Amino acid sequence: MADYHEMYLNMARANAKAVNILIQAQQECEEMYMSSPDPEIQVLDPKNRPAPQ
């Protein structure tokens, strides 16, 4: 007969491991975003845009 208790524990451990991997990846991406340089913002003058063709 299958050991359902052990099966449940195995699934719970795998689930926790998967969640921790996702959390770590998210934190790494957040750190990459926070440490990247700020983008250069340019204000465009609408009077100087090219005429539609």
CHARMM-style PDB file with segment names, atoms N, HN, CA, C and O in Angstrom:
ATOM      1  N   MET     1       0.841  -1.178   0.000  1.00  0.00      PROA
ATOM      2  CA  MET     1       0.000   0.000   0.000  1.00  0.00      PROA
ATOM      3  C   MET     1       0.887   1.243   0.000  1.00  0.00      PROA
ATOM      4  O   MET     1       1.946   1.268   0.628  1.00  0.00      PROA
ATOM      5  N   ALA     2       0.444   2.249  -0.701  1.00  0.00      PROA
ATOM      6  HN  ALA     2      -0.416   2.229  -1.211  1.00  0.00      PROA
ATOM      7  CA  ALA     2       1.214   3.483  -0.824  1.00  0.00      PROA
ATOM      8  C   ALA     2       1.286   4.195   0.527  1.00  0.00      PROA
ATOM      9  O   ALA     2       0.332   4.190   1.305  1.00  0.00      PROA
ATOM     10  N   ASP     3       2.428   4.798   0.779  1.00  0.00      PROA
ATOM     11  HN  ASP     3       3.203   4.802   0.147  1.00  0.00      PROA
ATOM     12  CA  ASP     3       2.629   5.572   2.009  1.00  0.00      PROA
ATOM     13  C   ASP     3       2.225   7.018   1.719  1.00  0.00      PROA
ATOM     14  O   ASP     3       3.053   7.840   1.329  1.00  0.00      PROA
ATOM     15  N   TYR     4       0.939   7.313   1.916  1.00  0.00      PROA
ATOM     16  HN  TYR     4       0.266   6.645   2.233  1.00  0.00      PROA
ATOM     17  CA  TYR     4       0.395   8.627   1.569  1.00  0.00      PROA
ATOM     18  C   TYR     4       1.004   9.742   2.411  1.00  0.00      PROA
ATOM     19  O   TYR     4       1.169  10.864   1.933  1.00  0.00      PROA
ATOM     20  N   HSD     5       1.333   9.442   3.643  1.00  0.00      PROA
ATOM     21  HN  HSD     5       1.199   8.530   4.031  1.00  0.00      PROA
ATOM     22  CA  HSD     5       1.955  10.448   4.497  1.00  0.00      PROA
ATOM     23  C   HSD     5       3.300  10.884   3.909  1.00  0.00      PROA
ATOM     24  O   HSD     5       3.589  12.077   3.820  1.00  0.00      PROA
ATOM     25  N   GLU     6       4.121   9.903   3.509  1.00  0.00      PROA
ATOM     26  HN  GLU     6       3.886   8.933   3.582  1.00  0.00      PROA
ATOM     27  CA  GLU     6       5.418  10.223   2.929  1.00  0.00      PROA
ATOM     28  C   GLU     6       5.258  10.919   1.576  1.00  0.00      PROA
ATOM     29  O   GLU     6       6.034  11.816   1.246  1.00  0.00      PROA
ATOM     30  N   MET     7       4.261  10.514   0.799  1.00  0.00      PROA
ATOM     31  HN  MET     7       3.630   9.786   1.068  1.00  0.00      PROA
ATOM     32  CA  MET     7       3.993  11.158  -0.484  1.00  0.00      PROA
ATOM     33  C   MET     7       3.634  12.631  -0.258  1.00  0.00      PROA
ATOM     34  O   MET     7       4.123  13.510  -0.967  1.00  0.00      PROA
ATOM     35  N   TYR     8       2.782  12.889   0.728  1.00  0.00      PROA
ATOM     36  HN  TYR     8       2.385  12.174   1.304  1.00  0.00      PROA
ATOM     37  CA  TYR     8       2.375  14.259   1.048  1.00  0.00      PROA
ATOM     38  C   TYR     8       3.582  15.083   1.477  1.00  0.00      PROA
ATOM     39  O   TYR     8       3.753  16.213   1.020  1.00  0.00      PROA
ATOM     40  N   LEU     9       4.416  14.534   2.345  1.00  0.00      PROA
ATOM     41  HN  LEU     9       4.278  13.616   2.717  1.00  0.00      PROA
ATOM     42  CA  LEU     9       5.592  15.253   2.813  1.00  0.00      PROA
ATOM     43  C   LEU     9       6.550  15.541   1.660  1.00  0.00      PROA
ATOM     44  O   LEU     9       7.140  16.620   1.597  1.00  0.00      PROA
ATOM     45  N   ASN    10       6.703  14.595   0.759  1.00  0.00      PROA
ATOM     46  HN  ASN    10       6.223  13.719   0.810  1.00  0.00      PROA
ATOM     47  CA  ASN    10       7.569  14.782  -0.402  1.00  0.00      PROA
ATOM     48  C   ASN    10       7.052  15.931  -1.266  1.00  0.00      PROA
ATOM     49  O   ASN    10       7.830  16.781  -1.699  1.00  0.00      PROA
ATOM     50  N   MET    11       5.751  15.959  -1.515  1.00  0.00      PROA
ATOM     51  HN  MET    11       5.119  15.269  -1.163  1.00  0.00      PROA
ATOM     52  CA  MET    11       5.161  17.038  -2.305  1.00  0.00      PROA
ATOM     53  C   MET    11       5.288  18.384  -1.584  1.00  0.00      PROA
ATOM     54  O   MET    11       5.575  19.399  -2.217  1.00  0.00      PROA
ATOM     55  N   ALA    12       5.077  18.398  -0.283  1.00  0.00      PROA
ATOM     56  HN  ALA    12       4.843  17.573   0.231  1.00  0.00      PROA
ATOM     57  CA  ALA    12       5.179  19.641   0.481  1.00  0.00      PROA
ATOM     58  C   ALA    12       6.604  20.182   0.448  1.00  0.00      PROA
ATOM     59  O   ALA    12       6.802  21.389   0.314  1.00  0.00      PROA
ATOM     60  N   ARG    13       7.590  19.312   0.567  1.00  0.00      PROA
ATOM     61  HN  ARG    13       7.429  18.331   0.676  1.00  0.00      PROA
ATOM     62  CA  ARG    13       8.991  19.751   0.502  1.00  0.00      PROA
ATOM     63  C   ARG    13       9.329  20.295  -0.881  1.00  0.00      PROA
ATOM     64  O   ARG    13       9.996  21.323  -1.000  1.00  0.00      PROA
ATOM     65  N   ALA    14       8.879  19.618  -1.913  1.00  0.00      PROA
ATOM     66  HN  ALA    14       8.337  18.783  -1.816  1.00  0.00      PROA
ATOM     67  CA  ALA    14       9.144  20.072  -3.288  1.00  0.00      PROA
ATOM     68  C   ALA    14       8.457  21.410  -3.537  1.00  0.00      PROA
ATOM     69  O   ALA    14       9.025  22.291  -4.182  1.00  0.00      PROA
ATOM     70  N   ASN    15       7.250  21.563  -3.033  1.00  0.00      PROA
ATOM     71  HN  ASN    15       6.788  20.847  -2.508  1.00  0.00      PROA
ATOM     72  CA  ASN    15       6.516  22.815  -3.188  1.00  0.00      PROA
ATOM     73  C   ASN    15       7.261  23.961  -2.497  1.00  0.00      PROA
ATOM     74  O   ASN    15       7.415  25.037  -3.074  1.00  0.00      PROA
ATOM     75  N   ALA    16       7.711  23.736  -1.289  1.00  0.00      PROA
ATOM     76  HN  ALA    16       7.586  22.862  -0.820  1.00  0.00      PROA
ATOM     77  CA  ALA    16       8.449  24.766  -0.550  1.00  0.00      PROA
ATOM     78  C   ALA    16       9.748  25.124  -1.272  1.00  0.00      PROA
ATOM     79  O   ALA    16      10.125  26.294  -1.334  1.00  0.00      PROA
ATOM     80  N   LYS    17      10.428  24.122  -1.815  1.00  0.00      PROA
ATOM     81  HN  LYS    17      10.123  23.171  -1.765  1.00  0.00      PROA
ATOM     82  CA  LYS    17      11.670  24.360  -2.546  1.00  0.00      PROA
ATOM     83  C   LYS    17      11.400  25.207  -3.790  1.00  0.00      PROA
ATOM     84  O   LYS    17      12.155  26.134  -4.082  1.00  0.00      PROA
ATOM     85  N   ALA    18      10.330  24.895  -4.522  1.00  0.00      PROA
ATOM     86  HN  ALA    18       9.716  24.142  -4.285  1.00  0.00      PROA
ATOM     87  CA  ALA    18       9.976  25.645  -5.726  1.00  0.00      PROA
ATOM     88  C   ALA    18       9.648  27.103  -5.385  1.00  0.00      PROA
ATOM     89  O   ALA    18      10.078  28.020  -6.086  1.00  0.00      PROA
ATOM     90  N   VAL    19       8.898  27.308  -4.323  1.00  0.00      PROA
ATOM     91  HN  VAL    19       8.550  26.564  -3.753  1.00  0.00      PROA
ATOM     92  CA  VAL    19       8.541  28.674  -3.907  1.00  0.00      PROA
ATOM     93  C   VAL    19       9.804  29.449  -3.531  1.00  0.00      PROA
ATOM     94  O   VAL    19       9.942  30.620  -3.882  1.00  0.00      PROA
ATOM     95  N   ASN    20      10.713  28.806  -2.826  1.00  0.00      PROA
ATOM     96  HN  ASN    20      10.602  27.855  -2.541  1.00  0.00      PROA
ATOM     97  CA  ASN    20      11.952  29.481  -2.427  1.00  0.00      PROA
ATOM     98  C   ASN    20      12.805  29.840  -3.640  1.00  0.00      PROA
ATOM     99  O   ASN    20      13.442  30.893  -3.654  1.00  0.00      PROA
ATOM    100  N   ILE    21      12.824  28.980  -4.657  1.00  0.00      PROA
ATOM    101  HN  ILE    21      12.306  28.124  -4.646  1.00  0.00      PROA
ATOM    102  CA  ILE    21      13.557  29.285  -5.883  1.00  0.00      PROA
ATOM    103  C   ILE    21      12.958  30.511  -6.558  1.00  0.00      PROA
ATOM    104  O   ILE    21      13.693  31.387  -7.014  1.00  0.00      PROA
ATOM    105  N   LEU    22      11.636  30.583  -6.625  1.00  0.00      PROA
ATOM    106  HN  LEU    22      11.039  29.871  -6.255  1.00  0.00      PROA
ATOM    107  CA  LEU    22      10.970  31.727  -7.246  1.00  0.00      PROA
ATOM    108  C   LEU    22      11.207  33.015  -6.456  1.00  0.00      PROA
ATOM    109  O   LEU    22      11.427  34.073  -7.046  1.00  0.00      PROA
ATOM    110  N   ILE    23      11.164  32.929  -5.147  1.00  0.00      PROA
ATOM    111  HN  ILE    23      10.985  32.070  -4.668  1.00  0.00      PROA
ATOM    112  CA  ILE    23      11.418  34.105  -4.303  1.00  0.00      PROA
ATOM    113  C   ILE    23      12.841  34.597  -4.512  1.00  0.00      PROA
ATOM    114  O   ILE    23      13.067  35.801  -4.632  1.00  0.00      PROA
ATOM    115  N   GLN    24      13.795  33.687  -4.556  1.00  0.00      PROA
ATOM    116  HN  GLN    24      13.611  32.709  -4.458  1.00  0.00      PROA
ATOM    117  CA  GLN    24      15.191  34.068  -4.756  1.00  0.00      PROA
ATOM    118  C   GLN    24      15.375  34.732  -6.119  1.00  0.00      PROA
ATOM    119  O   GLN    24      16.076  35.738  -6.228  1.00  0.00      PROA
ATOM    120  N   ALA    25      14.756  34.184  -7.149  1.00  0.00      PROA
ATOM    121  HN  ALA    25      14.186  33.367  -7.061  1.00  0.00      PROA
ATOM    122  CA  ALA    25      14.864  34.770  -8.484  1.00  0.00      PROA
ATOM    123  C   ALA    25      14.254  36.169  -8.503  1.00  0.00      PROA
ATOM    124  O   ALA    25      14.820  37.079  -9.109  1.00  0.00      PROA
ATOM    125  N   GLN    26      13.120  36.350  -7.854  1.00  0.00      PROA
ATOM    126  HN  GLN    26      12.660  35.611  -7.362  1.00  0.00      PROA
ATOM    127  CA  GLN    26      12.489  37.663  -7.803  1.00  0.00      PROA
ATOM    128  C   GLN    26      13.383  38.660  -7.079  1.00  0.00      PROA
ATOM    129  O   GLN    26      13.533  39.795  -7.531  1.00  0.00      PROA
ATOM    130  N   GLN    27      13.972  38.255  -5.972  1.00  0.00      PROA
ATOM    131  HN  GLN    27      13.851  37.333  -5.606  1.00  0.00      PROA
ATOM    132  CA  GLN    27      14.848  39.153  -5.219  1.00  0.00      PROA
ATOM    133  C   GLN    27      16.082  39.533  -6.030  1.00  0.00      PROA
ATOM    134  O   GLN    27      16.535  40.676  -5.976  1.00  0.00      PROA
ATOM    135  N   GLU    28      16.627  38.575  -6.784  1.00  0.00      PROA
ATOM    136  HN  GLU    28      16.259  37.646  -6.828  1.00  0.00      PROA
ATOM    137  CA  GLU    28      17.792  38.862  -7.615  1.00  0.00      PROA
ATOM    138  C   GLU    28      17.425  39.864  -8.718  1.00  0.00      PROA
ATOM    139  O   GLU    28      18.193  40.782  -9.007  1.00  0.00      PROA
ATOM    140  N   CYS    29      16.270  39.686  -9.319  1.00  0.00      PROA
ATOM    141  HN  CYS    29      15.647  38.940  -9.085  1.00  0.00      PROA
ATOM    142  CA  CYS    29      15.827  40.614 -10.368  1.00  0.00      PROA
ATOM    143  C   CYS    29      15.552  41.998  -9.797  1.00  0.00      PROA
ATOM    144  O   CYS    29      15.863  43.003 -10.436  1.00  0.00      PROA
ATOM    145  N   GLU    30      14.974  42.062  -8.604  1.00  0.00      PROA
ATOM    146  HN  GLU    30      14.721  41.245  -8.085  1.00  0.00      PROA
ATOM    147  CA  GLU    30      14.743  43.352  -7.962  1.00  0.00      PROA
ATOM    148  C   GLU    30      16.064  44.053  -7.689  1.00  0.00      PROA
ATOM    149  O   GLU    30      16.177  45.265  -7.875  1.00  0.00      PROA
ATOM    150  N   GLU    31      17.063  43.296  -7.249  1.00  0.00      PROA
ATOM    151  HN  GLU    31      16.972  42.311  -7.099  1.00  0.00      PROA
ATOM    152  CA  GLU    31      18.375  43.881  -6.981  1.00  0.00      PROA
ATOM    153  C   GLU    31      19.021  44.378  -8.274  1.00  0.00      PROA
ATOM    154  O   GLU    31      19.642  45.441  -8.290  1.00  0.00      PROA
ATOM    155  N   MET    32      18.877  43.610  -9.357  1.00  0.00      PROA
ATOM    156  HN  MET    32      18.373  42.747  -9.344  1.00  0.00      PROA
ATOM    157  CA  MET    32      19.406  44.038 -10.650  1.00  0.00      PROA
ATOM    158  C   MET    32      18.748  45.347 -11.076  1.00  0.00      PROA
ATOM    159  O   MET    32      19.423  46.253 -11.563  1.00  0.00      PROA
ATOM    160  N   TYR    33      17.453  45.446 -10.897  1.00  0.00      PROA
ATOM    161  HN  TYR    33      16.904  44.710 -10.501  1.00  0.00      PROA
ATOM    162  CA  TYR    33      16.714  46.658 -11.270  1.00  0.00      PROA
ATOM    163  C   TYR    33      17.162  47.848 -10.432  1.00  0.00      PROA
ATOM    164  O   TYR    33      17.405  48.933 -10.960  1.00  0.00      PROA
ATOM    165  N   MET    34      17.271  47.639  -9.123  1.00  0.00      PROA
ATOM    166  HN  MET    34      17.074  46.758  -8.693  1.00  0.00      PROA
ATOM    167  CA  MET    34      17.622  48.734  -8.223  1.00  0.00      PROA
ATOM    168  C   MET    34      19.061  49.207  -8.444  1.00  0.00      PROA
ATOM    169  O   MET    34      19.353  50.382  -8.224  1.00  0.00      PROA
ATOM    170  N   SER    35      19.956  48.333  -8.869  1.00  0.00      PROA
ATOM    171  HN  SER    35      19.719  47.378  -9.048  1.00  0.00      PROA
ATOM    172  CA  SER    35      21.354  48.722  -9.049  1.00  0.00      PROA
ATOM    173  C   SER    35      21.662  49.197 -10.467  1.00  0.00      PROA
ATOM    174  O   SER    35      22.789  49.609 -10.743  1.00  0.00      PROA
ATOM    175  N   SER    36      20.688  49.148 -11.364  1.00  0.00      PROA
ATOM    176  HN  SER    36      19.772  48.813 -11.139  1.00  0.00      PROA
ATOM    177  CA  SER    36      20.924  49.613 -12.731  1.00  0.00      PROA
ATOM    178  C   SER    36      20.888  51.144 -12.753  1.00  0.00      PROA
ATOM    179  O   SER    36      20.234  51.767 -11.917  1.00  0.00      PROA
ATOM    180  N   PRO    37      21.590  51.740 -13.709  1.00  0.00      PROA
ATOM    181  CA  PRO    37      21.590  53.208 -13.781  1.00  0.00      PROA
ATOM    182  C   PRO    37      20.214  53.735 -14.180  1.00  0.00      PROA
ATOM    183  O   PRO    37      19.441  53.060 -14.860  1.00  0.00      PROA
ATOM    184  N   ASP    38      19.938  54.946 -13.742  1.00  0.00      PROA
ATOM    185  HN  ASP    38      20.567  55.494 -13.190  1.00  0.00      PROA
ATOM    186  CA  ASP    38      18.670  55.574 -14.090  1.00  0.00      PROA
ATOM    187  C   ASP    38      18.644  55.870 -15.589  1.00  0.00      PROA
ATOM    188  O   ASP    38      19.670  56.241 -16.159  1.00  0.00      PROA
ATOM    189  N   PRO    39      17.501  55.712 -16.227  1.00  0.00      PROA
ATOM    190  CA  PRO    39      17.429  56.015 -17.656  1.00  0.00      PROA
ATOM    191  C   PRO    39      17.539  57.515 -17.901  1.00  0.00      PROA
ATOM    192  O   PRO    39      17.176  58.325 -17.048  1.00  0.00      PROA
ATOM    193  N   GLU    40      18.039  57.866 -19.063  1.00  0.00      PROA
ATOM    194  HN  GLU    40      18.334  57.208 -19.756  1.00  0.00      PROA
ATOM    195  CA  GLU    40      18.124  59.274 -19.438  1.00  0.00      PROA
ATOM    196  C   GLU    40      16.763  59.699 -19.975  1.00  0.00      PROA
ATOM    197  O   GLU    40      16.266  59.130 -20.947  1.00  0.00      PROA
ATOM    198  N   ILE    41      16.178  60.676 -19.353  1.00  0.00      PROA
ATOM    199  HN  ILE    41      16.582  61.138 -18.563  1.00  0.00      PROA
ATOM    200  CA  ILE    41      14.850  61.149 -19.743  1.00  0.00      PROA
ATOM    201  C   ILE    41      15.008  62.419 -20.565  1.00  0.00      PROA
ATOM    202  O   ILE    41      15.705  63.348 -20.156  1.00  0.00      PROA
ATOM    203  N   GLN    42      14.359  62.457 -21.726  1.00  0.00      PROA
ATOM    204  HN  GLN    42      13.793  61.702 -22.058  1.00  0.00      PROA
ATOM    205  CA  GLN    42      14.409  63.621 -22.585  1.00  0.00      PROA
ATOM    206  C   GLN    42      12.987  64.129 -22.794  1.00  0.00      PROA
ATOM    207  O   GLN    42      12.064  63.360 -23.060  1.00  0.00      PROA
ATOM    208  N   VAL    43      12.840  65.443 -22.666  1.00  0.00      PROA
ATOM    209  HN  VAL    43      13.590  66.068 -22.449  1.00  0.00      PROA
ATOM    210  CA  VAL    43      11.546  66.067 -22.931  1.00  0.00      PROA
ATOM    211  C   VAL    43      11.557  66.512 -24.380  1.00  0.00      PROA
ATOM    212  O   VAL    43      12.429  67.276 -24.797  1.00  0.00      PROA
ATOM    213  N   LEU    44      10.584  66.034 -25.150  1.00  0.00      PROA
ATOM    214  HN  LEU    44       9.876  65.414 -24.811  1.00  0.00      PROA
ATOM    215  CA  LEU    44      10.514  66.375 -26.559  1.00  0.00      PROA
ATOM    216  C   LEU    44       9.566  67.544 -26.761  1.00  0.00      PROA
ATOM    217  O   LEU    44       8.504  67.620 -26.144  1.00  0.00      PROA
ATOM    218  N   ASP    45       9.966  68.436 -27.621  1.00  0.00      PROA
ATOM    219  HN  ASP    45      10.829  68.374 -28.122  1.00  0.00      PROA
ATOM    220  CA  ASP    45       9.144  69.591 -27.944  1.00  0.00      PROA
ATOM    221  C   ASP    45       8.179  69.197 -29.059  1.00  0.00      PROA
ATOM    222  O   ASP    45       8.628  68.888 -30.163  1.00  0.00      PROA
ATOM    223  N   PRO    46       6.869  69.198 -28.810  1.00  0.00      PROA
ATOM    224  CA  PRO    46       5.933  68.746 -29.845  1.00  0.00      PROA
ATOM    225  C   PRO    46       5.941  69.639 -31.075  1.00  0.00      PROA
ATOM    226  O   PRO    46       5.469  69.219 -32.132  1.00  0.00      PROA
ATOM    227  N   LYS    47       6.452  70.840 -30.976  1.00  0.00      PROA
ATOM    228  HN  LYS    47       6.836  71.182 -30.118  1.00  0.00      PROA
ATOM    229  CA  LYS    47       6.499  71.756 -32.127  1.00  0.00      PROA
ATOM    230  C   LYS    47       7.572  71.343 -33.140  1.00  0.00      PROA
ATOM    231  O   LYS    47       7.509  71.727 -34.308  1.00  0.00      PROA
ATOM    232  N   ASN    48       8.545  70.568 -32.691  1.00  0.00      PROA
ATOM    233  HN  ASN    48       8.596  70.255 -31.742  1.00  0.00      PROA
ATOM    234  CA  ASN    48       9.659  70.171 -33.550  1.00  0.00      PROA
ATOM    235  C   ASN    48       9.520  68.763 -34.104  1.00  0.00      PROA
ATOM    236  O   ASN    48      10.483  68.217 -34.641  1.00  0.00      PROA
ATOM    237  N   ARG    49       8.365  68.177 -33.988  1.00  0.00      PROA
ATOM    238  HN  ARG    49       7.582  68.620 -33.552  1.00  0.00      PROA
ATOM    239  CA  ARG    49       8.226  66.817 -34.515  1.00  0.00      PROA
ATOM    240  C   ARG    49       8.050  66.861 -36.028  1.00  0.00      PROA
ATOM    241  O   ARG    49       7.561  67.857 -36.562  1.00  0.00      PROA
ATOM    242  N   PRO    50       8.438  65.802 -36.724  1.00  0.00      PROA
ATOM    243  CA  PRO    50       8.318  65.786 -38.181  1.00  0.00      PROA
ATOM    244  C   PRO    50       6.855  65.753 -38.617  1.00  0.00      PROA
ATOM    245  O   PRO    50       5.994  65.217 -37.920  1.00  0.00      PROA
ATOM    246  N   ALA    51       6.598  66.334 -39.773  1.00  0.00      PROA
ATOM    247  HN  ALA    51       7.297  66.770 -40.339  1.00  0.00      PROA
ATOM    248  CA  ALA    51       5.235  66.342 -40.315  1.00  0.00      PROA
ATOM    249  C   ALA    51       4.837  64.950 -40.763  1.00  0.00      PROA
ATOM    250  O   ALA    51       5.675  64.203 -41.267  1.00  0.00      PROA
ATOM    251  N   PRO    52       3.564  64.582 -40.588  1.00  0.00      PROA
ATOM    252  CA  PRO    52       3.119  63.250 -41.056  1.00  0.00      PROA
ATOM    253  C   PRO    52       3.195  63.160 -42.570  1.00  0.00      PROA
ATOM    254  O   PRO    52       2.998  64.147 -43.279  1.00  0.00      PROA
ATOM    255  N   GLN    53       3.480  61.978 -43.043  1.00  0.00      PROA
ATOM    256  HN  GLN    53       3.640  61.176 -42.467  1.00  0.00      PROA
ATOM    257  CA  GLN    53       3.623  61.766 -44.499  1.00  0.00      PROA
ATOM    258  C   GLN    53       2.398  61.129 -45.080  1.00  0.00      PROA
ATOM    259  OT1 GLN    53       2.344  60.880 -46.284  1.00  0.00      PROA
TER     260      GLN     53
END
